[in-house]
Amino acid sequence: MTASYDLVVVGSGGAGLTLALRLLELKPDARIAILAKGPLSEGSTMYAQGGIAAVLDAADSTESHIIDTLGAGAGLCNVDTVQFTVERAREGIDWLIAQGVAFDRDGAVYHLTREGGHSHRRVIHSADATGRAMQTTLMERVRASSAEVFEGHNAIDLIRERLGGGRLGRCVGVYGLDRASGRVRGFPARAVALASGGASRVYLYSTNPDGSTGDGIAMAWRAGCRVANMEFSQFHPTCLYHPKAKSFLISEAVRGEGGRLLRPDGTRFMDEYDARGELAPRDIVARAIDDVMKRLGCECVYLDISHKSEDFLASHFPNILATCRQYGIDPAREPIPVVPAAHFTCGGVLTDLSGRTDVDGLYAVGEVASTGLHGANRLASNSLLECLVFGASAAADLAQRLGSLPAPPVIPAWDESWVTDSDEEVVVAHNWDELRRFMWDYVGIVRSTKRLERAKHRVKLLLNEIAEYYGTFRVTSDLLELRNLAMVADLIVRSALARRESRGLHFTIDYPGTDVIAPAQNTVLVPKNFSARRAI
């Protein structure tokens, strides 16, 4: 008999683990399953370097953090969401410390660094591997809890209750592929929470791990949820440029501690693009680097922190120092070659402050969600903060609702009677490569209507090919990820074409200015199976 759960969490990063642990604190008897696509540790949280933004210094204020977040968001942040998040930052940090996360200290107080877009030092961190410290601690807590962890399981699609007459009701579970056995099973639940991260692997170059394929966004869209602001893909300005380095991020904190961006001839350039120089928000810095590279025809620019002592670098950036030296680059003595890379999905599944989506019983927390916190551009180190705050708020909402949510019905077994094993895996590999390449070329840091139309045409062809393949062959992890990436690519392109201005992370040469006459509008896409009877 298939086990039934109170909650199934899809994803095992900071948002998903926070939600599970917080719910168990409030409801110790809750039956929770966590689906991790790979090992429990393999998510974007593990690779987050900089830290967590929170007002922890007497010279700082929540008002200042709110203003900085709104400024980075370029007019599209929801003010209530920003205030809700910032005001709960300290409590989230205190909770992490209580779980055992060790943050760096400067004597008797915690050391705070400053990153681009922030007016104060407010980023608490654990050296230059804050995400690793957070993820490993929460993993230990989850392993010791009653939650059941299913590693190596790809979520395939959400399951909605059938009401008759073709109508669909609440979310009652999810189908998952066991990558080891190749078998598909259902996970029935009173509620499902998507905590599956973003979709930056839709681009050729990304700082994200391979699993960031937009699974939750695509599943929610297929299930009838609206998505918002998908045109705002954040490109981190400084990814290590080396033929053997795989998507290694050079933390924004390096610039926060005085790192200078240089042309290949050693001259600085950021002051020519923004008065804040290297501490300008990420979208401005990424576009500046992109412009320099295109003007000069160079493959990268350089980030120089060599004016700091080796002891300083070893204490503040031990991971960056060690990794660069592994590739023959010594940051204590020479500049680091860097390029921009896709980093964070600012849009996602539309939710309220409790993480509720349009489908009753379905939640979304973390990067997969669009809460209104980030607007048109995420402020540095607000991402892990979002995981903490919304993981907690969703848990509080679920704790109140679990008693009233009915047990899930028996869900249909996965039907493979019409499919066979594929003998054309090369099709998946080819389409995967083509998708990421044309998204990088046509829907990257700088866009145009002509490029977007080309991408729209290619995505449509790919979606048709993938749908035919999906309906013919048994599902594999690669096929599921390709299916989701293509769908997310379509949502990104459609959103980008709909925005006829440049704002935040979306810059188009056809509409280079920001519309200051009309009120700023979110780009909200509505699926065909969307119902006006929604939870938010």
C-alpha positions in Angstrom: 0.0 0.0 0.0 1.3 3.5 -0.9 2.2 5.6 2.1 0.3 8.8 2.5 1.8 12.1 3.9 0.7 15.3 5.5 3.2 17.2 3.4 5.5 16.3 0.4 8.3 18.8 -0.1 9.8 18.8 -3.6 13.4 20.0 -3.2 16.0 19.7 -0.5 17.6 23.2 -0.3 17.4 25.8 2.3 13.7 26.6 1.7 12.5 23.0 1.7 14.5 21.9 4.7 13.5 25.0 6.7 9.8 24.4 5.9 10.0 20.7 7.0 11.9 21.4 10.2 9.7 24.4 11.1 6.5 22.3 10.6 7.9 19.5 12.7 8.5 22.1 15.5 4.9 23.1 15.4 3.4 19.6 14.5 5.8 16.9 15.8 3.5 14.2 14.5 3.3 15.5 10.9 4.2 12.9 8.3 6.6 14.6 5.9 8.4 13.3 2.8 11.2 15.2 1.1 12.0 14.5 -2.6 15.6 15.3 -3.5 16.5 15.1 -7.2 20.0 14.0 -6.3 21.8 13.6 -2.9 20.2 15.7 -0.2 23.1 18.1 -0.4 22.9 18.8 -4.1 21.0 22.1 -4.4 21.8 25.8 -5.0 21.9 26.5 -1.3 25.1 24.5 -0.9 26.8 26.7 -3.4 25.7 30.1 -2.0 28.8 32.0 -0.9 28.1 35.5 0.3 25.7 35.3 3.2 22.3 36.3 4.5 21.1 39.9 4.6 19.7 41.0 8.0 19.7 44.1 10.1 22.0 43.1 13.0 24.0 46.3 13.6 22.8 49.3 15.7 23.9 51.6 12.9 21.6 49.9 10.4 17.8 49.8 10.3 15.0 47.8 8.8 13.9 50.9 6.9 17.3 51.1 5.2 17.2 47.4 4.3 13.7 47.9 2.8 14.8 51.0 0.8 17.8 49.1 -0.6 15.6 46.1 -1.6 13.1 48.4 -3.2 15.9 50.2 -5.1 17.4 47.0 -6.5 13.9 45.8 -7.5 13.5 48.7 -9.9 9.9 49.6 -9.0 8.4 46.1 -9.1 8.9 44.9 -5.5 5.8 44.5 -3.4 6.3 46.8 -0.4 4.3 44.7 2.0 6.3 41.6 1.0 9.6 43.4 1.4 8.6 44.7 4.9 7.3 41.3 5.9 10.6 39.7 4.9 13.0 42.2 6.4 11.2 42.4 9.7 11.6 38.6 10.1 15.2 38.5 9.1 16.7 38.6 12.7 14.3 35.8 13.9 15.4 33.7 11.0 19.1 34.2 11.8 18.5 33.4 15.4 16.8 30.2 14.4 19.7 29.2 12.2 22.1 29.9 15.1 19.9 27.7 17.3 20.1 24.9 14.8 23.9 25.1 15.0 25.1 27.3 12.1 28.4 28.9 13.0 28.6 32.5 11.6 31.9 34.4 11.6 32.6 36.6 14.5 34.6 39.8 14.9 35.5 39.6 18.5 32.3 39.5 20.6 30.0 40.4 17.7 29.2 38.7 14.4 31.2 39.9 11.4 29.0 41.7 8.8 30.1 42.3 5.2 28.7 44.6 2.6 27.6 43.7 -0.9 26.4 45.5 -4.0 23.2 47.6 -3.6 23.4 47.6 0.2 23.9 50.9 2.1 25.3 49.2 5.2 27.2 46.2 6.3 24.4 43.7 7.0 25.4 40.4 5.4 26.1 37.8 8.1 28.2 34.9 6.8 30.2 31.8 7.5 33.5 32.6 5.7 32.7 32.5 2.0 30.6 29.3 2.2 27.5 30.4 4.0 25.2 28.2 2.0 27.3 25.2 2.8 27.2 25.9 6.5 23.4 26.4 6.4 22.7 23.4 4.2 24.9 20.9 6.1 23.4 22.0 9.4 19.8 21.7 8.2 20.6 18.3 6.6 21.8 17.0 9.9 18.6 18.2 11.6 16.4 16.6 8.9 18.3 13.3 9.1 17.7 13.2 12.8 14.0 14.1 12.4 11.0 11.9 11.5 10.9 13.3 8.0 11.3 10.6 5.2 14.0 11.6 2.7 13.8 10.2 -0.9 17.1 11.0 -2.6 17.5 10.4 -6.3 13.9 11.1 -7.0 12.8 13.5 -9.8 9.3 15.0 -9.3 7.4 14.5 -12.6 4.0 16.2 -12.2 1.6 17.4 -9.5 -1.6 15.4 -9.0 -4.9 17.3 -8.6 -8.2 15.9 -7.3 -10.7 15.1 -10.1 -14.1 16.6 -9.3 -16.1 15.4 -12.2 -17.1 17.1 -15.4 -13.4 17.6 -16.2 -12.9 19.9 -13.3 -9.8 19.7 -11.1 -9.6 20.5 -7.4 -6.9 20.7 -4.8 -3.4 19.3 -5.1 -3.3 15.8 -3.6 0.2 14.6 -4.4 3.0 14.3 -6.9 4.5 11.6 -9.1 8.2 10.9 -8.7 10.8 9.0 -10.7 13.2 6.8 -8.7 16.4 7.4 -10.7 18.0 4.2 -9.5 15.3 1.8 -10.4 13.6 3.8 -13.2 10.2 3.2 -11.5 7.6 5.9 -11.1 5.5 6.0 -7.9 2.9 8.4 -6.5 3.3 10.4 -3.3 -0.2 11.2 -2.0 -0.4 14.1 0.5 -2.7 16.6 2.1 -0.4 19.3 0.8 2.6 19.6 -1.5 5.3 22.3 -1.3 7.5 23.2 -4.2 11.0 24.2 -3.0 12.8 23.1 -6.1 14.8 26.2 -6.8 15.2 28.2 -10.0 15.9 27.7 -13.7 19.3 29.2 -14.4 20.4 26.0 -16.2 18.2 27.1 -19.1 21.3 29.2 -20.0 24.6 27.9 -21.4 26.7 29.5 -18.6 25.4 29.4 -15.0 26.6 29.4 -11.5 23.9 26.9 -10.5 24.3 23.2 -10.1 23.0 20.9 -12.9 19.6 20.3 -11.2 18.4 24.0 -11.5 16.1 23.1 -14.3 12.9 25.0 -13.4 11.1 21.8 -12.4 8.8 23.3 -9.9 7.9 26.3 -12.1 7.0 24.0 -15.0 5.0 21.6 -12.9 3.0 24.4 -11.3 2.3 25.9 -14.7 1.1 22.6 -16.0 -1.1 22.2 -12.9 -2.8 25.5 -13.4 -0.8 28.1 -11.5 0.1 31.6 -12.7 3.7 32.6 -13.0 5.1 36.1 -12.8 8.1 38.1 -13.9 9.9 35.3 -15.7 11.8 37.8 -17.8 14.0 38.8 -14.9 16.9 36.3 -14.9 19.7 37.5 -12.8 23.2 37.1 -14.2 25.9 37.1 -11.5 28.7 39.4 -12.7 31.6 37.4 -11.6 31.9 33.7 -12.4 35.4 32.3 -12.5 36.6 32.1 -16.2 38.7 29.0 -16.7 38.3 26.1 -19.1 38.4 23.5 -16.3 36.3 25.4 -13.8 32.7 24.4 -13.7 30.4 27.3 -12.8 32.4 28.5 -9.8 31.1 31.7 -8.4 33.3 34.5 -7.1 31.2 36.0 -4.3 29.9 39.6 -4.5 31.5 40.0 -1.1 34.9 40.2 -2.8 33.8 43.5 -4.4 32.2 44.4 -1.1 35.6 44.1 0.6 37.3 46.3 -2.1 37.7 44.1 -5.1 38.1 46.1 -8.4 36.9 45.2 -11.8 39.6 45.7 -14.6 39.8 45.6 -18.3 42.5 43.3 -19.7 44.9 46.3 -19.8 44.5 46.7 -16.0 42.2 49.9 -16.1 39.1 50.1 -14.0 35.8 50.7 -15.8 32.8 50.5 -13.3 32.9 54.2 -12.4 32.1 54.9 -16.1 28.9 53.0 -15.8 27.6 53.8 -12.3 28.6 56.2 -9.5 28.6 53.3 -7.1 31.3 51.6 -9.0 31.8 47.9 -8.1 29.1 48.2 -5.5 26.3 48.9 -8.0 23.5 46.3 -8.2 24.2 43.1 -10.0 22.2 43.9 -13.2 24.3 47.1 -13.7 27.6 45.4 -13.1 26.7 42.4 -15.3 25.7 44.7 -18.2 28.8 46.8 -17.8 31.0 43.7 -18.0 29.0 42.4 -21.0 29.5 45.8 -22.7 33.3 45.9 -22.0 33.7 42.3 -23.3 31.7 43.1 -26.5 33.5 46.4 -27.2 36.9 45.0 -26.7 36.3 41.5 -28.1 37.8 40.0 -24.9 36.8 36.7 -23.4 36.7 38.0 -19.8 37.4 40.8 -17.5 39.4 40.7 -14.2 38.5 41.1 -10.5 41.5 42.3 -8.5 41.6 41.9 -4.7 45.4 41.4 -4.6 45.8 44.7 -2.6 44.4 42.9 0.4 46.8 40.8 2.5 47.0 37.0 2.1 45.9 36.6 5.7 42.8 38.7 5.0 41.9 36.6 2.0 42.6 33.4 3.8 40.3 34.3 6.6 37.5 36.0 4.6 37.5 34.0 1.4 39.2 30.6 2.1 37.1 28.7 -0.4 37.6 31.2 -3.3 41.4 31.4 -2.5 41.8 27.6 -2.5 39.7 27.0 -5.7 41.4 29.7 -7.7 44.8 28.4 -6.7 43.7 24.9 -7.7 43.4 26.3 -11.2 46.7 28.2 -11.1 45.4 31.6 -10.2 46.6 33.3 -7.0 44.1 36.1 -5.9 46.7 37.3 -3.4 49.1 38.2 -6.2 47.0 38.6 -9.4 43.5 39.5 -10.7 40.9 36.7 -11.1 39.5 36.3 -14.7 35.7 36.5 -14.5 32.6 36.5 -16.7 28.9 36.9 -16.0 26.7 33.8 -15.7 23.0 33.0 -15.1 22.5 33.0 -11.4 19.0 33.5 -10.0 15.4 33.3 -11.3 13.6 36.4 -9.8 10.2 35.4 -11.2 8.3 32.2 -10.5 5.1 30.7 -9.2 2.8 33.4 -7.9 2.3 33.1 -4.1 1.0 35.0 -1.1 3.0 35.6 2.1 2.2 32.1 3.4 3.5 30.5 0.2 0.1 29.5 -1.0 -0.3 29.2 -4.8 -3.4 29.4 -7.0 -4.1 25.7 -6.5 -5.4 24.8 -3.1 -3.0 22.5 -1.1 0.0 23.6 -3.2 2.7 25.8 -1.7 5.8 27.3 -3.3 8.8 28.6 -1.3 12.3 29.9 -2.1 13.6 30.6 -5.6 10.7 28.7 -7.3 8.2 31.3 -6.0 7.4 34.9 -7.0 6.4 36.6 -3.8 7.1 40.2 -4.8 10.3 40.4 -2.7 12.8 40.7 -5.6 10.8 42.7 -8.2 12.9 43.3 -11.3 16.3 42.4 -9.6 17.2 40.6 -6.4 19.3 42.5 -3.9 22.4 40.5 -2.9 22.0 38.0 -0.1 18.2 38.3 0.1 17.9 34.8 -1.4 18.8 32.7 1.6 16.8 35.2 3.7 13.8 34.4 1.5 14.3 30.7 2.2 14.3 31.2 5.9 11.3 33.6 6.1 9.0 31.9 3.7 9.9 28.4 4.8 8.8 29.6 8.3 5.6 31.4 7.1 4.5 28.4 5.0 5.1 26.1 8.0 3.0 28.3 10.2 0.1 28.3 7.7 0.3 24.6 7.2 0.3 23.9 10.9 -3.0 25.8 11.2 -4.5 24.1 8.2 -3.4 20.5 8.4 -6.3 19.5 10.6 -8.8 20.8 8.1 -7.1 19.4 5.0 -8.7 16.1 4.1 -6.6 13.0 3.6 -5.7 12.5 -0.1 -7.7 10.0 -2.2 -6.1 7.0 -3.8 -4.1 8.3 -6.7 -3.9 6.5 -10.0 -0.8 4.4 -10.7 1.6 5.7 -13.3 0.6 4.3 -16.7 3.5 3.1 -18.9 1.4 0.7 -21.0 1.8 2.9 -24.2 5.5 3.7 -24.0 8.8 1.9 -24.7 12.5 2.4 -23.8 14.1 5.0 -25.9 16.7 4.1 -28.5 17.3 7.8 -29.4 18.8 9.4 -26.3 20.9 11.6 -28.6 17.8 13.5 -29.3 17.6 14.6 -25.7 21.2 15.5 -25.5 21.1 17.5 -28.7 17.9 19.4 -27.8 19.3 20.2 -24.3 22.4 21.7 -25.8 20.5 23.7 -28.5 18.1 25.1 -26.0 20.8 26.4 -23.6 22.8 27.9 -26.5 20.1 29.9 -28.2 18.8 31.1 -24.8 22.2 32.4 -24.0 22.6 34.0 -27.5 19.0 35.4 -27.8 17.6 35.8 -24.3 20.7 36.7 -22.3 22.0 39.9 -20.6 21.1 42.2 -23.6 18.1 41.4 -25.7 16.2 42.6 -28.8 12.8 41.9 -30.2 14.3 40.1 -33.2 16.4 37.8 -31.0 13.4 37.0 -28.8 11.2 36.2 -31.8 13.9 33.8 -33.0 14.0 32.2 -29.6 10.2 31.9 -29.5 10.2 30.1 -32.8 12.9 27.6 -31.7 11.2 27.0 -28.3 7.9 26.2 -30.1 9.6 23.6 -32.3 11.5 22.1 -29.3 8.3 21.8 -27.2 6.6 19.9 -30.0 9.5 17.5 -30.4 9.8 17.0 -26.7 6.0 16.4 -26.3 6.1 13.7 -29.0 9.2 12.1 -27.4 7.6 12.3 -23.9 4.5 10.5 -25.1 6.4 7.7 -26.8 9.2 6.7 -24.4 9.6 5.9 -20.8 10.6 8.9 -18.7 14.3 9.5 -17.7 15.8 12.2 -15.5 17.3 13.9 -18.6 14.0 13.9 -20.5 12.1 15.3 -17.5 14.6 18.1 -17.0 14.6 18.9 -20.8 10.8 19.0 -20.8 10.8 21.4 -17.9 13.6 23.6 -19.2 11.9 24.0 -22.5 8.7 25.0 -20.8 10.4 27.5 -18.6 12.3 28.9 -21.6 9.0 29.5 -23.3 7.7 31.4 -20.2 10.9 33.5 -20.1 10.6 34.4 -23.8 6.9 35.2 -23.6 7.4 37.4 -20.6 10.4 39.2 -22.2 8.4 39.9 -25.3 5.5 41.3 -23.2 7.7 43.9 -21.5 8.2 46.8 -23.8 10.7 48.7 -21.7 14.1 48.0 -20.0 13.8 47.5 -16.3 16.0 45.8 -13.8 17.4 42.6 -15.2 15.5 42.9 -18.5 17.4 45.1 -21.0 16.4 45.3 -24.6 18.0 47.5 -27.2 14.6 48.1 -28.9 13.2 49.7 -25.7 16.3 50.9 -23.8 14.5 53.3 -21.5 12.3 52.6 -18.4 8.7 53.6 -18.8 8.3 56.3 -16.2 4.8 57.4 -17.4 2.8 54.3 -16.8 2.8 52.6 -13.4 5.3 49.6 -13.2 3.5 46.4 -14.0 4.3 42.8 -13.2 4.3 40.4 -16.1 1.8 37.7 -15.1 1.2 34.7 -17.4 -2.0 32.7 -17.0 -2.2 29.0 -18.0 -5.2 27.8 -20.0 -6.3 25.5 -17.1 -6.2 28.4 -14.6 -9.4 28.6 -12.5 -10.6 31.9 -11.0 -11.4 29.9 -7.8 -7.9 30.1 -6.4 -6.4 30.0 -2.9 -4.8 33.5 -3.2 
